[in-house]
Amino acid sequence: MENKEKKDAVSERDFYEGLNELYAIIAGMSNPEDIADFFGCLFTGAEREDLAKRWLLVREIDKGTTQREIARMFKMSLCKITRGAKELKKPDSAFKKVLDELRSG
């Protein structure tokens, strides 16, 4: 059993290599339909729904919607919403940067 676990484990180096490759692939795609097709292959419907809800909750937090209201809207735990709120409050927040870019669009 121990050998199988070692064989199935992905090294940290391989993990980050794969993740960085995915970032580069997505960054290089300019057609939203191609990205949607790629996400359709990569993620299950439930995973895509979770991704969408996580982004929508960030937008709602940015609008000033309360965390409890967001939890009701998206049927999400307060933990996920709190995490999004904390990330949005960071001075170097990637969420804030993307939201600002969308607003200046």
Secondary structure, 3 states (H helix, E strand, C coil): CHHHHHHHCCCHHHHHHHHHHHHHHHHHCCCHHHHHHHHHHHCCHHHHHHHHHHHHHHHHHHHCCCHHHHHHHHCCCHHHHHHHHHHHHCCCCHHHHHHHHHHHC
